[in-house]
Amino acid sequence: MLAVTPLMGATSLYRASVGYANSWYKQAPGLVGLWFDAVEPGGDQVASATDLRLRLLKTSRESVKSACDELTRGITDLERFGAAPGGPGSAPPPGGGTPPVGGGGQPPPTGGCNPPPGS
């Protein structure tokens, strides 16, 4: 278990980083276009700047939530992998079935990365 924990942690960190970068990568072209509209003289700079700000905040929330979900999933995977058969955490999941390989049996957490109220 001691040797596996750092490996699973590194894997979770990698997944979280890829999810975070992917969110920004998908939004980059639109954000750059809004930035040009906001700084370019002539058009409606205020509306473009406001839209840019809102899209930046939305993308930030989505990318952080993606990273947080991956880290939570990694902790759940580690918990399932490291549970001793017959020990705590090895009970069958709710609704029956068999525990995952290595014990576990805990259902995945829900809402581990709750968004702030009002978002």
Secondary structure in CASP SS format (residue, H / E / C, confidence):
PFRMAT SS
TARGET T0000
AUTHOR 0000-0000-0000
METHOD secondary structure of the structure
MODEL  1
M C 1.00
L C 1.00
A C 1.00
V H 1.00
T H 1.00
P H 1.00
L H 1.00
M H 1.00
G H 1.00
A H 1.00
T H 1.00
S H 1.00
L H 1.00
Y H 1.00
R H 1.00
A H 1.00
S H 1.00
V H 1.00
G H 1.00
Y H 1.00
A H 1.00
N H 1.00
S H 1.00
W H 1.00
Y H 1.00
K H 1.00
Q H 1.00
A H 1.00
P H 1.00
G H 1.00
L H 1.00
V H 1.00
G H 1.00
L H 1.00
W H 1.00
F H 1.00
D H 1.00
A H 1.00
V H 1.00
E C 1.00
P C 1.00
G C 1.00
G C 1.00
D C 1.00
Q H 1.00
V H 1.00
A H 1.00
S H 1.00
A H 1.00
T H 1.00
D H 1.00
L H 1.00
R H 1.00
L H 1.00
R H 1.00
L H 1.00
L H 1.00
K H 1.00
T H 1.00
S H 1.00
R H 1.00
E H 1.00
S H 1.00
V H 1.00
K H 1.00
S H 1.00
A H 1.00
C H 1.00
D H 1.00
E H 1.00
L H 1.00
T H 1.00
R H 1.00
G H 1.00
I H 1.00
T H 1.00
D H 1.00
L H 1.00
E H 1.00
R H 1.00
F H 1.00
G H 1.00
A C 1.00
A C 1.00
P C 1.00
G C 1.00
G C 1.00
P C 1.00
G C 1.00
S C 1.00
A C 1.00
P C 1.00
P C 1.00
P C 1.00
G C 1.00
G C 1.00
G C 1.00
T C 1.00
P C 1.00
P C 1.00
V C 1.00
G C 1.00
G C 1.00
G C 1.00
G C 1.00
Q C 1.00
P C 1.00
P C 1.00
P C 1.00
T C 1.00
G C 1.00
G C 1.00
C C 1.00
N C 1.00
P C 1.00
P C 1.00
P C 1.00
G C 1.00
S C 1.00
END
